[in-house]
Amino acid sequence: MLSSLSRGNLVGAWIGVLLTVAGAAALSGESITAGDSALWFAVCVVPTVLMLMVRPGAPPAMQEALYAVDRRG
């Protein structure tokens, strides 16, 4: 099932879920501060950037760096 999803659809779904959760929190009366906004931004951006960096055809340096970390662990 997951093999039929494109990266673009997965990124869109990820950001959509996070925006839905943030909207629900705002509607429930939670205060949204600058720190919360920065955290949400990081949660949205970091996984997306990493996923796009290790896509097929990414520069070999990134793939080699991640492979080296995986082998050490």
Backbone as CSV, one residue per row, in Angstrom:
resi,resn,N_x,N_y,N_z,CA_x,CA_y,CA_z,C_x,C_y,C_z
1,MET,0.814,-1.178,0.000,0.000,0.000,0.000,0.869,1.258,0.000
2,LEU,1.886,1.312,0.823,2.723,2.499,0.886,3.546,2.704,-0.370
3,SER,3.798,1.655,-1.134,4.596,1.817,-2.343,3.834,2.594,-3.412
4,SER,2.527,2.680,-3.305,1.743,3.417,-4.294,1.692,4.911,-3.995
5,LEU,2.158,5.336,-2.818,2.165,6.750,-2.458,3.399,7.430,-3.032
6,SER,3.215,8.609,-3.581,4.371,9.382,-4.030,4.882,10.219,-2.858
7,ARG,6.099,10.691,-2.977,6.654,11.519,-1.903,5.868,12.811,-1.740
8,GLY,5.408,13.358,-2.858,4.616,14.590,-2.784,3.328,14.395,-2.005
9,ASN,2.649,13.264,-2.239,1.420,12.971,-1.499,1.712,12.750,-0.022
10,LEU,2.804,12.083,0.278,3.161,11.821,1.662,3.501,13.117,2.397
11,VAL,4.237,14.003,1.751,4.575,15.294,2.357,3.301,16.100,2.597
12,GLY,2.411,16.121,1.608,1.155,16.848,1.765,0.305,16.301,2.896
13,ALA,0.250,14.994,3.009,-0.518,14.373,4.091,0.098,14.695,5.452
14,TRP,1.426,14.660,5.534,2.127,14.957,6.788,1.820,16.371,7.248
15,ILE,1.943,17.322,6.354,1.690,18.717,6.717,0.205,18.923,7.017
16,GLY,-0.667,18.259,6.280,-2.097,18.359,6.552,-2.476,17.853,7.931
17,VAL,-1.895,16.734,8.335,-2.173,16.188,9.670,-1.693,17.150,10.748
18,LEU,-0.498,17.690,10.571,0.027,18.611,11.581,-0.797,19.892,11.659
19,LEU,-1.239,20.407,10.518,-2.081,21.603,10.542,-3.438,21.320,11.171
20,THR,-3.966,20.128,10.964,-5.233,19.748,11.580,-5.097,19.687,13.099
21,VAL,-4.011,19.104,13.573,-3.774,19.026,15.017,-3.587,20.425,15.606
22,ALA,-2.833,21.281,14.901,-2.627,22.649,15.386,-3.945,23.420,15.404
23,GLY,-4.770,23.240,14.373,-6.077,23.900,14.342,-6.985,23.432,15.456
24,ALA,-6.966,22.134,15.726,-7.784,21.595,16.816,-7.313,22.142,18.161
25,ALA,-6.000,22.274,18.322,-5.475,22.828,19.570,-5.886,24.279,19.725
26,ALA,-5.830,25.034,18.641,-6.219,26.443,18.708,-7.711,26.586,19.010
27,LEU,-8.541,25.753,18.399,-9.979,25.823,18.640,-10.366,25.390,20.047
28,SER,-9.539,24.547,20.655,-9.854,24.091,22.006,-9.418,25.091,23.072
29,GLY,-8.780,26.182,22.644,-8.428,27.227,23.607,-6.970,27.231,24.028
30,GLU,-6.163,26.373,23.469,-4.744,26.368,23.804,-4.095,27.631,23.267
31,SER,-3.192,28.203,24.051,-2.476,29.380,23.565,-1.323,28.920,22.673
32,ILE,-1.128,29.631,21.589,-0.051,29.296,20.660,0.988,30.404,20.757
33,THR,2.125,30.088,21.345,3.189,31.071,21.556,4.221,30.967,20.439
34,ALA,5.201,31.853,20.478,6.271,31.825,19.478,7.067,30.523,19.583
35,GLY,7.282,30.056,20.796,7.994,28.792,20.985,7.236,27.613,20.402
36,ASP,5.932,27.614,20.605,5.101,26.559,20.017,5.149,26.611,18.502
37,SER,5.108,27.820,17.968,5.166,27.976,16.513,6.490,27.468,15.958
38,ALA,7.584,27.761,16.643,8.900,27.282,16.207,8.966,25.763,16.262
39,LEU,8.407,25.186,17.303,8.390,23.730,17.419,7.561,23.104,16.302
40,TRP,6.400,23.653,16.030,5.568,23.136,14.942,6.273,23.269,13.600
41,PHE,6.951,24.395,13.392,7.690,24.590,12.147,8.759,23.522,11.994
42,ALA,9.512,23.249,13.074,10.560,22.223,13.017,9.965,20.840,12.763
43,VAL,8.853,20.532,13.409,8.216,19.228,13.231,7.720,19.064,11.802
44,CYS,7.284,20.157,11.192,6.808,20.092,9.810,7.956,20.006,8.817
45,VAL,9.008,20.758,9.048,10.043,20.927,8.036,11.119,19.842,8.089
46,VAL,11.590,19.487,9.258,12.736,18.571,9.359,12.462,17.211,8.713
47,PRO,11.361,16.505,9.036,11.136,15.215,8.377,10.963,15.347,6.864
48,THR,10.311,16.425,6.440,10.099,16.629,5.010,11.416,16.843,4.288
49,VAL,12.282,17.671,4.845,13.585,17.940,4.221,14.429,16.670,4.191
50,LEU,14.444,15.924,5.274,15.226,14.682,5.292,14.706,13.692,4.261
51,MET,13.388,13.584,4.139,12.827,12.654,3.171,13.198,13.058,1.748
52,LEU,13.180,14.356,1.463,13.522,14.814,0.125,15.024,14.704,-0.144
53,MET,15.850,14.780,0.911,17.297,14.690,0.730,17.746,13.267,0.414
54,VAL,17.054,12.263,0.899,17.474,10.880,0.669,16.677,10.217,-0.445
55,ARG,16.008,11.022,-1.253,15.265,10.478,-2.392,16.238,9.848,-3.375
56,PRO,15.770,8.952,-4.217,16.653,8.410,-5.250,17.165,9.551,-6.127
57,GLY,18.447,9.540,-6.374,19.049,10.599,-7.159,19.579,11.738,-6.307
58,ALA,19.484,11.616,-4.995,20.047,12.638,-4.114,21.568,12.585,-4.218
59,PRO,22.225,13.658,-3.856,23.686,13.630,-3.904,24.236,12.465,-3.084
60,PRO,25.210,11.736,-3.605,25.725,10.568,-2.894,26.281,10.897,-1.515
61,ALA,26.738,12.106,-1.318,27.319,12.454,-0.024,26.294,12.279,1.098
62,MET,25.057,12.674,0.876,24.030,12.538,1.908,23.733,11.068,2.164
63,GLN,23.586,10.286,1.114,23.297,8.868,1.287,24.458,8.164,1.987
64,GLU,25.688,8.512,1.637,26.845,7.904,2.279,26.935,8.302,3.740
65,ALA,26.611,9.556,4.054,26.663,10.008,5.444,25.639,9.267,6.296
66,LEU,24.429,9.097,5.784,23.416,8.379,6.536,23.772,6.902,6.672
67,TYR,24.346,6.321,5.652,24.761,4.923,5.703,25.865,4.732,6.736
68,ALA,26.817,5.670,6.794,27.917,5.572,7.750,27.385,5.650,9.182
69,VAL,26.411,6.519,9.432,25.822,6.635,10.767,25.096,5.355,11.114
70,ASP,24.389,4.768,10.150,23.650,3.538,10.378,24.594,2.387,10.717
71,ARG,25.725,2.313,10.086,26.669,1.229,10.327,27.324,1.340,11.692
72,ARG,27.525,2.581,12.189,28.164,2.760,13.496,27.231,2.369,14.635
73,GLY,25.921,2.591,14.422,24.932,2.380,15.488,24.784,0.953,15.786
